[in-house]
Amino acid sequence: MASVNTISSKEYQNGVKIVSVSMVCASGSAAFTEVLLEERGKRLHSIDIVPDLVTGPTDDSDLLLTDSISGVNLIATNGVDAVDNATTNNILPDTVANIIKGSLTLAISNNAVVTAAVTIYLTFEHDF
């Protein structure tokens, strides 16, 4: 059974969009399923990573956010060890100059906690 992912978003008048992705590993599993996001033409502003207080992921798990067209991980090394088991972290993209060209793949690696849960908030801006 795959992990359960829930995606919601809110767009504001100033061109800011916040996407919330709740990720929960399947029962008996420590693997997170990748999440596909469609945010073409926007820029990534920041990411907030909020672990579940009961079953947070392995401390210092890694976060990746890859553009399908360019193949670039938009957060590069900023995502290494960014997912904690009890601490909320805020990370910035590797560069704010990158306009998102393709679909984005959000992934967490190096988790060993069975049925771990985390919520990730991605803040995007329109390219005006």
Buried (B, 14 or more C-beta within 10 A) or exposed (E): EEBBBEBEBEEEEEEBBBBBBBBBBBEEBBBBBBBEBEBBEBBBBBBBBBBBEEBBBBBEBBBBBBBBEEEBBBBEEBBBBBBBBEEEBEBEBBEEEBEBBBBBBBBBBBBEBEBBBBBBBBBBBEEE
